[in-house]
Amino acid sequence: MKISAVIFDLDNTLMDRDHTFRTFSQKFVADYLGHVDEQKARDIVGYMRITDADGYREKQGFFEELVERLPWLERPNADQLFAYYKEHYMKEARLMNHALEAIHACQAQGYKLGILTNGHHEIQYGKVEHLELESYFDVILTSGEAGIQKPHPKIYEMILEKLGTTGEETVFVGDHPTNDIWGASQSGMRGIFLRRSFEWDQQLGIEPWHVINELNELEEIWQGIRR
């Protein structure tokens, strides 16, 4: 079993998006809604988490809803909120537990490394830079740069071409059953499913190659292959 490359998702795989979004939301409420009491502020942070749909909500609609629903003293518009998001969100980024251990374990095996992530290029790449991940990876591809999103098959082909590997010798690590594991499998990649917010979807008709709860479990998988 030959592995030449490992591709990682970013949000809730290498980056702890749950922490990042919660911390950003707290700052957002403090800056825009400092007039509300502590309980109301907590309620708004919780509401933002739900309506954001773990990052899968389209941003324009998300901010338009906030404009309509939140108790502003002076109501901003959606463009102003999106500008605030682009300026501050990536600054709250934090690595997932054991992310660097996982990266080093891949490097020890001599694997090429890639990141494939959906989202605005400026924001996603800003997270990578803030987390100081750029130097570890041979290829970083965002859907904003590619012009297509996971799980469109073309985006996996694009990153494989940039890495110079085939699907059969590449492993994809991510937390989303469809975008990370099923989508990558359509290009021949084996998938390692990191349990975070999503349960495995049996209707996809495939199973992950491996399922892990923490990124440091990757080292054991690589060692098992080498035995």
Backbone bond lengths (Angstrom), bond angles and torsions (degrees), N, CA, C in turn:
res aa  C-N    CA-C-N  psi(-1)  N-CA   C-N-CA  omega(-1)  CA-C   N-CA-C  phi
1 M - - - 1.465 - - 1.523 108.80 -
2 K 1.321 115.84 109.86 1.455 120.61 -177.03 1.525 110.73 -96.67
3 I 1.333 116.06 132.02 1.461 122.13 171.55 1.521 107.26 -122.97
4 S 1.317 115.89 126.46 1.458 120.90 178.34 1.522 112.68 -110.38
5 A 1.349 116.49 -23.31 1.468 119.43 -175.24 1.518 110.85 -151.11
6 V 1.326 114.94 152.45 1.464 122.61 174.47 1.518 107.78 -127.67
7 I 1.329 116.01 128.42 1.461 122.31 176.91 1.519 108.49 -109.44
8 F 1.324 116.03 131.98 1.461 122.29 178.69 1.521 110.25 -109.84
9 D 1.327 115.39 141.51 1.459 121.55 161.29 1.530 107.21 -69.94
10 L 1.336 117.25 165.18 1.469 120.61 179.75 1.522 112.14 -101.78
11 D 1.343 117.79 -65.41 1.464 120.93 -172.92 1.524 111.32 -70.27
12 N 1.323 115.30 125.49 1.465 124.22 -177.35 1.521 112.90 61.13
13 T 1.335 115.00 23.42 1.463 120.80 168.30 1.521 107.89 -126.94
14 L 1.313 118.03 -72.32 1.469 119.97 173.88 1.525 111.61 -84.21
15 M 1.331 116.65 -33.47 1.466 121.37 178.18 1.520 110.10 -106.14
16 D 1.316 116.00 135.59 1.463 121.17 177.11 1.527 107.83 -78.49
17 R 1.327 116.02 89.15 1.455 120.18 -176.19 1.525 111.88 -67.74
18 D 1.322 118.18 -33.72 1.465 120.32 179.75 1.526 110.14 -57.35
19 H 1.332 116.26 -49.80 1.471 120.81 178.09 1.522 110.44 -63.66
20 T 1.330 116.46 -45.13 1.463 121.13 -175.21 1.520 111.47 -61.32
21 F 1.334 116.86 -47.24 1.454 119.58 -177.81 1.533 111.22 -69.55
22 R 1.326 117.41 -38.83 1.466 119.81 178.57 1.529 110.89 -62.36
23 T 1.331 117.15 -44.36 1.459 120.84 -179.27 1.521 111.02 -66.29
24 F 1.338 116.15 -41.33 1.461 119.96 175.69 1.522 110.95 -61.23
25 S 1.326 117.90 -44.37 1.468 122.01 -178.35 1.521 111.25 -61.97
26 Q 1.317 116.39 -39.23 1.464 120.15 178.06 1.526 110.68 -63.68
27 K 1.327 116.65 -41.39 1.467 120.01 177.97 1.525 110.27 -67.00
28 F 1.328 115.98 -41.96 1.465 121.40 179.00 1.526 110.55 -57.26
29 V 1.323 117.74 -47.69 1.458 121.85 -178.63 1.521 110.37 -65.91
30 A 1.334 117.32 -41.37 1.462 120.31 179.46 1.533 111.14 -63.04
31 D 1.337 116.56 -39.63 1.464 119.90 -176.73 1.525 113.21 -76.81
32 Y 1.334 117.17 -36.95 1.456 120.70 -174.58 1.531 113.90 -100.35
33 L 1.333 116.35 -27.13 1.460 119.87 -170.80 1.525 110.92 -130.50
34 G 1.309 115.27 41.16 1.464 120.08 -178.35 1.518 113.71 -63.98
35 H 1.324 117.49 -10.80 1.458 120.81 -178.67 1.530 112.85 -82.05
36 V 1.345 118.77 -12.32 1.466 120.01 -177.83 1.524 109.95 -85.01
37 D 1.340 116.66 156.58 1.465 119.03 -179.99 1.536 110.42 -77.27
38 E 1.346 116.56 173.65 1.462 121.84 -172.69 1.525 111.94 -62.13
39 Q 1.336 117.27 -41.55 1.456 120.09 -179.46 1.527 110.95 -65.21
40 K 1.324 116.61 -42.06 1.461 120.33 178.86 1.520 110.38 -65.06
41 A 1.329 116.47 -39.07 1.468 120.05 178.15 1.520 110.62 -61.68
42 R 1.339 117.79 -42.80 1.471 121.02 177.87 1.527 110.78 -63.70
43 D 1.321 115.99 -39.69 1.465 119.70 179.00 1.531 111.09 -63.05
44 I 1.326 116.49 -39.94 1.467 120.39 -179.54 1.526 110.60 -67.33
45 V 1.329 116.59 -41.33 1.472 120.03 176.90 1.531 109.87 -59.85
46 G 1.320 117.12 -43.24 1.461 120.80 177.74 1.517 112.08 -63.88
47 Y 1.324 116.15 -41.15 1.464 120.84 178.26 1.529 110.61 -63.26
48 M 1.320 117.44 -42.11 1.466 120.77 178.71 1.518 111.09 -61.79
49 R 1.321 117.40 -40.03 1.461 120.62 179.56 1.523 110.96 -62.59
50 I 1.323 116.08 -42.53 1.466 119.70 -178.24 1.526 110.93 -68.82
51 T 1.321 117.00 -47.33 1.464 119.69 -175.05 1.527 112.32 -72.76
52 D 1.331 116.97 -21.09 1.459 121.52 175.74 1.528 111.70 -72.43
53 A 1.331 117.70 -21.06 1.477 123.09 175.89 1.524 112.04 55.51
54 D 1.352 114.76 46.78 1.462 120.95 176.31 1.532 111.94 58.48
55 G 1.334 116.30 29.96 1.452 120.91 177.62 1.507 114.87 89.78
56 Y 1.336 117.51 -4.24 1.463 120.06 -176.86 1.526 112.35 -91.55
57 R 1.328 117.28 -2.34 1.462 120.94 173.35 1.525 108.79 -77.14
58 E 1.323 116.82 134.97 1.459 120.93 177.00 1.529 108.70 -63.26
59 K 1.334 115.83 131.47 1.463 120.72 -167.38 1.527 113.12 -64.18
60 Q 1.318 118.04 -39.06 1.458 118.93 -179.14 1.523 110.45 -60.55
61 G 1.330 116.81 -46.10 1.454 120.44 178.86 1.516 112.36 -64.74
62 F 1.321 116.53 -36.95 1.470 121.49 178.33 1.525 110.43 -60.58
63 F 1.321 116.77 -49.49 1.461 119.32 -177.16 1.522 111.74 -72.30
64 E 1.320 117.96 -32.81 1.462 119.58 175.27 1.525 110.70 -63.09
65 E 1.331 116.81 -38.38 1.467 119.60 177.17 1.523 111.24 -65.73
66 L 1.338 116.92 -40.83 1.467 119.34 178.12 1.526 110.96 -61.63
67 V 1.323 116.19 -40.49 1.471 119.79 178.68 1.520 110.36 -58.31
68 E 1.324 117.18 -39.97 1.460 121.35 -176.36 1.526 112.83 -79.20
69 R 1.317 117.60 -31.36 1.464 119.84 -167.64 1.529 115.56 -101.34
70 L 1.316 118.31 -25.83 1.465 118.88 -172.44 1.533 111.69 -84.57
71 P 1.335 116.83 153.38 1.479 121.55 -174.93 1.528 112.45 -84.69
72 W 1.325 116.69 72.82 1.455 121.62 -177.32 1.525 111.41 -72.27
73 L 1.323 116.47 148.42 1.455 120.72 164.02 1.529 108.87 -83.16
74 E 1.330 115.60 -43.42 1.459 121.93 172.78 1.517 107.28 -125.85
75 R 1.326 116.88 113.54 1.465 121.08 -172.67 1.529 111.21 -74.63
76 P 1.334 117.67 122.01 1.468 120.50 173.79 1.524 109.36 -82.66
77 N 1.326 117.25 178.79 1.462 120.26 171.19 1.529 109.22 -107.51
78 A 1.322 115.93 170.37 1.467 120.44 -174.80 1.525 111.49 -63.08
79 D 1.327 117.87 -34.77 1.466 120.07 179.77 1.520 111.18 -65.10
80 Q 1.322 116.94 -37.88 1.461 119.99 177.83 1.535 111.05 -65.45
81 L 1.326 116.60 -40.45 1.463 119.56 179.38 1.519 111.13 -68.30
82 F 1.331 117.05 -37.26 1.459 119.79 178.66 1.534 110.07 -66.72
83 A 1.322 117.47 -38.00 1.462 120.84 177.27 1.527 110.56 -63.45
84 Y 1.328 116.65 -40.71 1.467 121.19 176.58 1.529 109.93 -61.83
85 Y 1.320 116.27 -44.01 1.468 121.97 179.16 1.528 110.57 -59.20
86 K 1.318 117.15 -47.71 1.460 120.73 -178.14 1.525 111.70 -64.63
87 E 1.332 116.56 -31.01 1.462 119.78 179.90 1.522 112.58 -77.66
88 H 1.332 117.52 -37.85 1.465 119.92 -168.35 1.526 115.68 -109.61
89 Y 1.331 117.61 -27.34 1.463 118.71 -171.00 1.521 113.01 -59.97
90 M 1.321 117.11 -49.52 1.461 120.19 -175.24 1.525 112.02 -64.11
91 K 1.334 116.64 -23.03 1.468 119.63 -179.44 1.525 112.06 -69.92
92 E 1.323 116.80 -17.16 1.461 120.84 179.79 1.533 112.16 -93.51
93 A 1.337 116.86 2.56 1.465 120.56 -175.86 1.522 111.66 -62.44
94 R 1.334 115.05 138.82 1.466 121.73 176.82 1.521 108.74 -134.57
95 L 1.333 116.04 141.54 1.456 120.47 178.65 1.521 111.49 -63.97
96 M 1.306 115.47 146.38 1.456 121.00 170.31 1.530 109.04 -65.91
97 N 1.326 115.98 149.89 1.462 119.81 175.58 1.528 110.01 -52.59
98 H 1.320 116.04 132.58 1.465 123.98 174.60 1.523 113.48 69.57
99 A 1.332 118.69 14.01 1.467 119.87 -179.05 1.525 111.59 -60.55
100 L 1.332 116.81 -46.55 1.459 118.68 -178.86 1.524 111.53 -67.55
101 E 1.330 117.20 -35.80 1.464 119.59 175.48 1.521 110.72 -59.24
102 A 1.322 116.14 -42.79 1.461 120.99 -179.41 1.526 110.71 -64.46
103 I 1.332 116.48 -42.66 1.455 120.72 179.13 1.522 110.47 -62.65
104 H 1.330 116.32 -46.12 1.465 120.06 -179.38 1.527 111.56 -64.62
105 A 1.325 116.90 -35.16 1.465 120.48 178.05 1.530 110.28 -64.46
106 C 1.329 116.81 -38.16 1.469 120.45 176.40 1.530 110.98 -67.42
107 Q 1.323 115.70 -42.85 1.464 119.38 179.45 1.524 111.17 -62.25
108 A 1.326 116.69 -37.14 1.462 120.55 -179.72 1.522 111.86 -62.57
109 Q 1.338 116.22 -26.64 1.463 120.86 177.95 1.529 112.44 -87.65
110 G 1.337 116.21 -5.78 1.454 119.83 179.90 1.513 113.99 81.11
111 Y 1.343 117.49 17.90 1.460 120.58 -178.54 1.527 110.74 -77.17
112 K 1.332 116.52 142.22 1.454 120.41 165.99 1.523 108.28 -68.91
113 L 1.332 116.33 152.90 1.460 120.19 -175.86 1.524 111.16 -127.42
114 G 1.341 115.20 137.76 1.451 120.81 176.65 1.518 111.64 -136.17
115 I 1.321 116.01 157.67 1.470 123.55 170.25 1.526 107.03 -121.22
116 L 1.322 115.92 130.76 1.466 121.58 174.58 1.513 107.61 -127.94
117 T 1.333 116.84 117.48 1.458 120.67 -172.52 1.519 111.20 -140.11
118 N 1.317 116.27 140.99 1.460 121.72 171.61 1.520 109.65 -80.40
119 G 1.329 116.04 144.79 1.455 119.97 174.88 1.521 112.57 137.35
120 H 1.329 114.90 170.07 1.456 120.96 176.82 1.527 109.40 -59.69
121 H 1.330 116.46 133.22 1.463 120.55 -176.03 1.526 111.42 -58.02
122 E 1.319 116.95 -46.23 1.465 121.09 -177.28 1.525 111.14 -59.11
123 I 1.313 116.97 -43.11 1.459 121.20 -177.36 1.524 110.93 -72.90
124 Q 1.335 116.89 -48.19 1.461 119.96 -177.69 1.521 111.28 -64.63
125 Y 1.318 116.47 -43.58 1.463 118.46 179.18 1.525 110.87 -68.54
126 G 1.322 116.43 -32.12 1.461 119.51 175.69 1.519 111.96 -62.14
127 K 1.327 116.88 -37.94 1.470 120.49 176.08 1.521 110.35 -62.64
128 V 1.327 115.98 -45.73 1.471 120.58 -179.89 1.521 110.41 -58.61
129 E 1.321 116.83 -44.68 1.458 120.55 -179.83 1.525 111.33 -66.30
130 H 1.343 116.50 -42.74 1.462 120.04 179.48 1.524 111.41 -61.99
131 L 1.314 116.66 -37.43 1.467 121.81 -179.89 1.527 112.68 -81.64
132 E 1.333 116.65 -3.25 1.471 123.31 178.89 1.526 111.39 58.20
133 L 1.338 115.14 45.96 1.461 121.20 -179.10 1.523 113.14 -100.11
134 E 1.313 117.17 -16.40 1.461 121.04 -168.39 1.528 112.39 -54.76
135 S 1.321 117.87 -41.98 1.470 120.67 -173.67 1.520 113.27 -68.48
136 Y 1.330 118.24 -18.17 1.460 121.35 -178.19 1.533 112.76 -81.68
137 F 1.327 117.93 -17.75 1.459 120.58 -166.64 1.520 112.51 -112.65
138 D 1.335 114.47 137.85 1.453 121.19 177.87 1.524 111.73 -76.07
139 V 1.336 116.77 -34.68 1.465 122.22 -178.46 1.521 109.09 -140.87
140 I 1.327 116.88 134.28 1.461 122.91 172.33 1.521 106.43 -127.36
141 L 1.328 116.40 119.18 1.465 120.55 -177.13 1.520 109.76 -127.78
142 T 1.320 116.45 126.17 1.462 122.28 176.55 1.528 109.36 -107.11
143 S 1.323 115.50 154.10 1.462 118.61 177.67 1.521 110.64 -65.51
144 G 1.334 116.82 -31.34 1.456 119.87 177.47 1.511 112.18 -61.49
145 E 1.325 116.26 -37.15 1.463 121.04 177.92 1.528 110.94 -76.16
146 A 1.331 116.38 -39.27 1.463 121.17 -175.63 1.524 112.60 -75.36
147 G 1.329 116.30 -28.21 1.462 120.45 -176.79 1.517 113.87 84.35
148 I 1.329 117.23 4.42 1.463 123.56 176.13 1.517 108.28 -143.39
149 Q 1.333 115.63 156.76 1.461 120.48 -175.72 1.517 111.50 -113.90
150 K 1.345 115.28 153.16 1.461 118.88 164.33 1.531 107.90 -59.54
151 P 1.334 120.62 137.96 1.461 127.08 10.89 1.530 115.18 -100.28
152 H 1.341 119.46 30.75 1.466 119.72 176.57 1.533 108.32 -61.98
153 P 1.323 118.34 130.46 1.466 120.56 -173.96 1.524 114.13 -59.45
154 K 1.326 117.67 -29.58 1.461 120.16 -175.47 1.526 112.32 -63.39
155 I 1.326 118.34 -33.01 1.459 119.47 -175.19 1.528 111.39 -69.78
156 Y 1.332 117.31 -31.93 1.474 119.79 176.17 1.523 109.67 -71.42
157 E 1.324 116.98 -37.72 1.461 120.64 177.24 1.526 110.46 -63.30
158 M 1.340 116.25 -37.35 1.467 120.42 -179.87 1.511 111.37 -62.99
159 I 1.342 117.35 -45.38 1.464 117.90 -176.90 1.521 111.24 -73.66
160 L 1.327 117.63 -32.97 1.465 119.58 175.42 1.527 110.19 -62.78
161 E 1.320 116.55 -41.77 1.469 119.86 178.39 1.515 111.23 -62.81
162 K 1.336 116.84 -41.69 1.460 120.30 179.13 1.531 111.67 -66.09
163 L 1.339 116.91 -35.37 1.465 120.80 178.58 1.528 111.87 -76.69
164 G 1.326 116.14 -24.35 1.451 120.47 -176.65 1.514 113.01 76.82
165 T 1.327 117.09 31.44 1.461 121.64 179.76 1.533 109.45 -127.16
166 T 1.322 115.29 165.44 1.462 120.78 174.94 1.523 109.50 -96.17
167 G 1.329 115.59 163.12 1.457 119.32 176.80 1.506 112.30 -60.40
168 E 1.332 117.47 -37.61 1.458 121.75 -175.53 1.529 112.57 -65.99
169 E 1.335 117.82 -22.97 1.466 120.09 -179.71 1.533 111.79 -108.02
170 T 1.335 116.07 16.48 1.466 120.97 -177.73 1.518 110.35 -123.87
171 V 1.324 116.25 141.52 1.467 123.55 178.72 1.520 108.46 -114.48
172 F 1.330 115.99 139.26 1.471 121.32 177.93 1.526 108.56 -112.26
173 V 1.331 116.81 129.60 1.464 122.90 179.16 1.525 108.25 -114.41
174 G 1.339 116.97 123.21 1.459 119.33 179.75 1.505 112.38 -166.29
175 D 1.342 114.92 171.98 1.472 121.07 -173.93 1.521 113.19 -104.03
176 H 1.344 118.07 -7.22 1.464 119.88 -175.73 1.523 109.45 -104.50
177 P 1.341 118.03 120.82 1.464 120.48 -176.41 1.528 113.80 -55.58
178 T 1.340 117.05 -43.69 1.464 120.09 -175.98 1.517 111.93 -83.85
179 N 1.315 117.29 -54.95 1.459 121.34 -173.15 1.520 113.18 -67.51
180 D 1.323 116.79 -34.65 1.458 119.69 -174.66 1.526 113.40 -99.34
181 I 1.313 117.50 -44.78 1.467 119.37 -171.73 1.531 111.28 -95.63
182 W 1.318 117.46 -54.10 1.468 119.55 -179.89 1.523 110.76 -64.26
183 G 1.331 117.05 -47.78 1.463 119.93 -178.14 1.515 111.90 -58.77
184 A 1.326 116.55 -45.16 1.461 120.10 -179.91 1.529 111.32 -65.44
185 S 1.323 116.13 -34.43 1.472 119.66 -178.99 1.521 111.72 -63.84
186 Q 1.332 117.64 -27.19 1.456 120.83 179.78 1.528 111.55 -68.35
187 S 1.326 116.72 -16.93 1.461 121.58 175.12 1.524 111.25 -103.45
188 G 1.326 117.08 12.94 1.463 121.18 175.72 1.505 115.73 90.92
189 M 1.343 117.53 2.11 1.463 119.90 -177.65 1.518 112.08 -81.03
190 R 1.316 116.32 146.44 1.450 121.41 169.34 1.529 108.53 -83.76
191 G 1.335 116.30 143.88 1.457 120.67 -175.21 1.512 112.88 -115.75
192 I 1.330 115.28 137.45 1.464 122.03 172.88 1.524 106.72 -111.81
193 F 1.314 115.35 115.10 1.464 122.38 -174.16 1.517 109.90 -91.93
194 L 1.341 116.05 118.63 1.459 122.63 176.92 1.523 108.51 -93.15
195 R 1.304 116.69 116.80 1.465 120.45 -179.09 1.524 110.31 -71.10
196 R 1.334 115.46 118.75 1.456 121.51 174.13 1.526 108.78 -134.10
197 S 1.326 117.48 -101.96 1.465 121.22 -177.25 1.520 112.79 -87.81
198 F 1.329 117.15 -18.43 1.460 120.86 -171.44 1.528 111.18 -109.36
199 E 1.335 114.72 143.65 1.456 121.12 168.84 1.527 108.24 -92.28
200 W 1.320 115.76 157.10 1.448 118.71 179.45 1.526 110.64 -66.37
201 D 1.328 116.23 137.95 1.460 122.89 -178.08 1.529 109.04 -96.68
202 Q 1.329 116.42 105.80 1.462 120.64 -177.77 1.523 112.29 -65.80
203 Q 1.319 117.60 -20.97 1.463 120.75 -178.90 1.528 112.84 -73.16
204 L 1.317 117.58 -7.84 1.456 119.87 179.07 1.525 111.92 -70.78
205 G 1.320 116.82 -21.00 1.459 120.19 176.64 1.515 114.87 81.39
206 I 1.322 117.54 7.79 1.463 121.81 174.91 1.521 108.34 -134.51
207 E 1.321 116.40 168.37 1.454 122.50 173.08 1.523 108.60 -121.72
208 P 1.326 118.41 148.54 1.465 119.53 175.07 1.528 110.28 -64.02
209 W 1.299 115.02 153.17 1.465 120.21 173.85 1.528 109.51 -63.14
210 H 1.328 116.42 -45.49 1.464 122.78 174.28 1.524 108.25 -140.85
211 V 1.331 115.77 156.05 1.460 123.35 172.31 1.516 107.33 -121.98
212 I 1.342 117.19 130.44 1.458 121.80 -179.94 1.524 109.64 -128.41
213 N 1.314 115.09 156.57 1.464 121.80 176.01 1.527 112.10 -103.89
214 E 1.327 117.03 -22.57 1.457 122.57 179.00 1.522 109.07 -140.59
215 L 1.322 116.23 149.53 1.460 120.25 -175.59 1.521 113.76 -66.97
216 N 1.343 117.80 -24.81 1.462 118.06 -179.76 1.529 112.72 -69.96
217 E 1.333 117.22 -7.54 1.466 120.27 175.44 1.530 111.89 -73.01
218 L 1.329 117.58 -13.45 1.463 119.91 178.79 1.517 111.72 -62.17
219 E 1.315 117.36 -38.13 1.472 120.09 -177.40 1.526 111.25 -58.43
220 E 1.331 116.85 -40.93 1.457 120.29 178.63 1.528 111.55 -64.39
221 I 1.333 116.25 -36.80 1.470 119.84 177.20 1.521 110.29 -63.16
222 W 1.340 117.11 -46.56 1.469 120.02 -179.90 1.522 110.63 -63.72
223 Q 1.319 117.51 -40.22 1.461 120.58 179.68 1.520 110.68 -64.13
224 G 1.338 116.85 -37.39 1.457 120.57 178.70 1.509 112.17 -63.52
225 I 1.338 116.65 -34.62 1.463 120.36 178.80 1.519 110.46 -69.32
226 R 1.343 115.66 -36.80 1.466 120.21 -174.05 1.522 113.08 -78.98
227 R 1.353 117.27 -15.80 1.473 119.06 -177.07 1.524 111.41 -66.97
